[in-house]
Amino acid sequence: DRLTAFGWGMAASALGRRGFEGRRIGPEASGRGRPCAVKVAGSRNPKVVTRRHALPAAAADSMLLGTVQPLDVYVTLCALIGSTAVVKTFDSLAERDLIEKNLSRKLIHTTCGPLFVLSWLFYTQSEYARLLAAVIPFVNGLRLFLIGSGAVTDAAAVKAVSREGDRTELLKGPFYYTCVLTLVTVWFWRRPAGIVALSIMCAGDGLADIVGRRLGRGNALFYNKSKSWAGSGAMLAGSFALSEILLALFASFGLLDPQDAAGAARVLLICVLCSVLESLPVNRALDDNITVPAAALVIGSQLL
């Protein structure tokens, strides 16, 4: 209502640089009559307004935050269609034996997550944006559950995603993968810890398997013969590179504080610790689609 909107507007004016939901940008954000950038729901670009106009702008923003934005629905539909197309493409390639099924499985693992996180850039500031975005991995997880349980028959998906061609495998690692994507989207939306955790789970873990299978012979880890230095090194490099790229992109869009995106040493530390965790024999009993992102979220929440 108007009274609530007015209250949020007053709070936004008082907060100065961080402003309404931390979206005041730039050193000019304080000072009477000076221009400042304000993020408005329904738009991905900051509007430049003077301080005397900040209160009504923030008040309007507060009202829009509580509504579903058409742009968010459109982005969700486009991302859902895109993710389905990527998965179906790899399913088809594996079914025709154009690529190995293990490679297909890991390419899906490596590409779908980062592409999904990139879609976060195009959502508005609406409080419903994260829920709409979470629909994408939720729908893919539901698809895996239906196929894995036998409710739906999809031989191409089973061949592309499973290790041994058993449909019940879809209820394990692949299903956990979509569950983690869904939960991180809801609880760590556009936060550095969430972005880094998904980068490690997707690019890092995926590259560890792809590189390890091809270059890992003769350089097994001394504490786990099923893992290699090549695979662990690829995981570390891939995790760190993707994390830094995504953090820089989110900062350039004004969705992260540049200082949060500049902590390369802390991001590297998280990637190192998670790479070590992934290489431990314990992951034979516990799925690394759960343990690795969980560790990244816990550590990242403290460091980032």
C-alpha positions in Angstrom: 0.0 0.0 0.0 1.0 3.6 -0.2 2.1 3.9 3.4 4.4 0.9 3.1 5.8 2.3 -0.2 6.5 5.6 1.5 8.3 3.9 4.4 10.5 1.9 2.0 11.2 5.1 0.1 12.3 6.9 3.3 14.6 3.9 4.1 16.1 4.0 0.6 16.9 7.7 0.9 18.5 7.2 4.3 20.7 4.3 3.2 22.7 6.5 0.8 25.1 4.6 -1.4 23.5 1.2 -0.9 20.0 2.6 -1.2 17.0 0.5 -1.9 18.0 -3.2 -1.8 21.6 -2.1 -2.3 21.0 -0.8 -5.8 22.3 2.7 -5.4 25.4 2.8 -7.6 28.4 5.0 -7.8 30.1 7.6 -5.6 27.6 10.3 -6.7 24.8 8.4 -4.9 25.0 10.8 -1.9 24.5 14.5 -1.9 21.5 16.7 -2.5 20.6 17.2 -6.1 23.4 15.0 -7.4 22.5 12.2 -9.9 22.5 8.6 -8.7 21.7 5.3 -10.3 18.7 3.4 -9.0 17.6 -0.1 -10.0 13.9 -0.2 -10.8 12.0 -3.4 -11.0 11.1 -4.4 -14.5 14.3 -2.9 -15.8 17.9 -4.3 -16.0 19.4 -0.9 -16.4 19.8 1.8 -13.6 17.9 5.0 -14.0 19.7 8.2 -13.3 17.7 10.5 -11.0 18.5 13.3 -8.6 18.4 12.8 -4.9 15.1 14.8 -4.6 13.5 12.2 -6.9 15.0 9.2 -5.1 12.1 8.8 -2.7 9.3 8.5 -5.3 11.5 6.2 -7.5 12.3 3.9 -4.6 8.6 4.0 -3.5 7.6 2.9 -7.0 10.3 0.2 -6.9 8.9 -1.1 -3.6 5.4 -1.6 -5.1 6.8 -3.3 -8.2 8.9 -5.7 -6.2 5.8 -7.4 -5.0 4.5 -8.2 -8.5 5.3 -10.7 -11.2 7.0 -8.9 -14.0 6.2 -9.9 -17.7 9.9 -9.8 -18.5 10.6 -12.4 -15.9 8.0 -14.7 -17.4 9.5 -14.2 -20.8 13.0 -14.9 -19.7 11.9 -18.1 -17.9 10.1 -19.4 -21.0 13.1 -18.6 -23.2 15.6 -20.2 -20.8 13.4 -23.3 -20.3 13.1 -23.8 -24.1 16.9 -23.2 -24.4 17.8 -25.7 -21.7 15.5 -28.3 -23.1 17.1 -27.8 -26.6 20.6 -28.3 -25.2 19.7 -31.5 -23.3 17.8 -32.9 -26.3 20.7 -32.1 -28.6 23.1 -34.1 -26.5 20.5 -36.9 -26.0 20.2 -37.1 -29.8 24.0 -37.1 -30.4 24.5 -39.9 -27.8 21.6 -42.0 -29.2 23.2 -41.8 -32.7 26.6 -42.8 -31.2 28.1 -39.5 -32.5 29.6 -38.9 -29.1 30.3 -41.2 -26.2 27.5 -41.4 -23.7 29.9 -40.5 -20.8 31.0 -37.5 -22.7 27.4 -36.5 -23.4 26.5 -36.9 -19.8 29.3 -34.6 -18.7 28.8 -32.1 -21.4 25.2 -31.7 -20.2 26.6 -31.4 -16.7 29.1 -28.8 -17.7 27.1 -26.5 -20.0 23.5 -26.5 -18.7 24.3 -25.0 -15.3 26.4 -22.1 -16.4 23.9 -21.2 -19.2 21.2 -21.3 -16.6 23.1 -18.9 -14.3 23.7 -16.6 -17.2 19.9 -16.3 -17.5 19.8 -14.7 -14.0 21.3 -11.6 -15.6 18.1 -10.8 -17.5 15.6 -11.0 -14.6 14.2 -7.9 -12.9 14.5 -7.1 -9.2 11.0 -8.5 -8.5 10.9 -10.8 -5.4 9.2 -13.4 -7.7 12.1 -13.5 -10.2 14.1 -16.2 -8.3 11.0 -18.4 -8.0 10.3 -18.1 -11.8 14.0 -18.9 -12.5 13.8 -21.9 -10.2 11.1 -23.3 -12.4 13.7 -24.2 -15.0 15.8 -26.7 -13.0 12.7 -27.9 -11.2 11.0 -28.9 -14.5 14.2 -30.6 -15.7 14.4 -32.4 -12.4 10.8 -33.5 -12.7 11.5 -34.9 -16.1 14.5 -36.9 -14.8 12.3 -38.2 -11.9 9.5 -39.3 -14.3 12.0 -41.1 -16.6 14.0 -42.6 -13.8 10.9 -43.9 -12.0 9.6 -45.5 -15.2 6.5 -43.2 -15.4 7.8 -41.8 -18.8 9.9 -43.7 -21.4 12.8 -41.8 -23.0 15.6 -44.2 -24.2 17.6 -41.3 -25.6 17.7 -39.5 -22.2 18.7 -42.7 -20.4 21.5 -43.3 -22.8 22.8 -39.7 -22.7 22.6 -39.2 -18.9 23.2 -42.5 -17.3 26.6 -44.3 -16.9 25.5 -47.9 -17.5 22.2 -47.4 -19.4 20.1 -48.0 -16.2 17.1 -45.5 -16.0 17.3 -45.5 -12.2 20.7 -43.8 -12.4 18.7 -40.6 -13.4 17.3 -40.6 -9.8 20.8 -40.1 -8.4 23.5 -37.7 -9.6 21.5 -36.0 -12.4 18.5 -35.6 -10.2 20.6 -34.2 -7.3 22.2 -31.8 -9.8 18.8 -30.3 -10.7 17.8 -30.2 -7.0 20.9 -28.2 -6.1 20.3 -25.8 -9.0 16.8 -25.2 -7.8 17.7 -24.7 -4.1 20.6 -22.4 -4.8 18.4 -20.3 -7.1 15.9 -19.8 -4.4 18.2 -19.3 -1.4 21.4 -17.8 -3.0 19.9 -15.8 -5.8 22.6 -13.5 -7.4 24.9 -14.0 -4.4 28.6 -14.6 -4.8 28.5 -17.8 -2.8 25.8 -19.3 -4.9 27.4 -18.3 -8.2 30.8 -19.8 -7.1 29.1 -23.0 -5.8 27.3 -23.6 -9.1 30.5 -22.9 -11.1 32.4 -25.5 -9.1 29.6 -28.1 -9.3 29.0 -27.6 -13.1 32.2 -26.6 -14.8 34.7 -27.9 -12.2 33.2 -31.3 -11.6 32.3 -31.8 -15.3 35.8 -30.9 -16.5 37.4 -33.1 -13.8 35.7 -36.2 -15.4 36.2 -35.2 -19.0 39.9 -34.4 -18.6 40.6 -37.1 -16.1 39.3 -39.8 -18.4 41.6 -38.6 -21.3 44.7 -37.4 -19.6 44.6 -39.1 -16.2 46.4 -42.3 -17.0 49.7 -42.6 -15.2 49.2 -39.6 -12.8 46.7 -41.0 -10.2 46.5 -39.3 -6.9 48.5 -41.0 -4.2 45.5 -41.0 -1.8 42.8 -42.0 -4.3 43.8 -44.1 -7.3 40.5 -43.5 -9.1 41.3 -39.8 -9.4 44.1 -38.1 -11.2 46.2 -34.9 -11.0 45.0 -34.0 -14.5 41.3 -34.2 -13.5 41.7 -32.4 -10.2 43.8 -29.7 -11.9 41.1 -29.3 -14.6 38.5 -29.0 -11.9 40.4 -26.3 -10.1 41.1 -24.3 -13.3 37.6 -24.6 -14.7 35.9 -23.7 -11.3 38.1 -20.7 -10.8 37.8 -19.4 -14.4 34.0 -19.7 -14.6 33.5 -18.2 -11.1 35.6 -15.2 -12.0 33.8 -14.7 -15.4 30.4 -14.9 -13.9 31.2 -12.7 -10.9 32.6 -10.1 -13.3 29.5 -10.3 -15.5 27.1 -9.9 -12.6 29.1 -6.9 -11.3 29.1 -5.3 -14.8 25.3 -5.6 -14.8 25.1 -3.8 -11.4 23.9 -7.0 -9.7 26.9 -7.4 -7.5 29.1 -5.0 -5.6 32.4 -4.8 -7.5 34.2 -5.4 -4.3 32.4 -8.8 -3.9 33.5 -9.7 -7.5 37.1 -8.7 -6.8 37.9 -11.3 -4.2 39.9 -13.6 -6.5 42.1 -15.0 -3.8 39.1 -16.0 -1.7 37.4 -17.6 -4.7 40.6 -19.5 -5.5 40.7 -20.8 -1.9 37.1 -22.0 -2.2 37.9 -23.7 -5.5 41.1 -25.4 -4.1 39.2 -26.7 -1.0 36.3 -28.1 -3.1 38.7 -29.7 -5.6 40.4 -31.5 -2.7 37.0 -32.6 -1.4 36.0 -33.9 -4.8 39.2 -36.0 -5.0 38.7 -37.7 -1.6 37.6 -41.4 -1.5 34.6 -40.3 0.6 32.8 -39.3 -2.6 32.4 -42.9 -3.5 29.7 -43.1 -0.9 28.4 -39.5 -1.0 27.4 -38.0 -4.3 29.7 -35.1 -5.2 26.8 -33.2 -6.7 25.7 -32.7 -3.1 29.0 -32.6 -1.1 30.9 -30.2 -3.4 28.3 -27.4 -3.8 27.3 -27.8 -0.1 30.9 -27.2 1.0 31.2 -24.3 -1.5 28.1 -22.7 -0.1 29.2 -23.0 3.5 32.7 -21.7 2.9 31.6 -19.1 0.4 29.0 -17.7 2.8 31.8 -17.0 5.2 34.4 -15.6 2.8 32.4 -13.8 0.1 
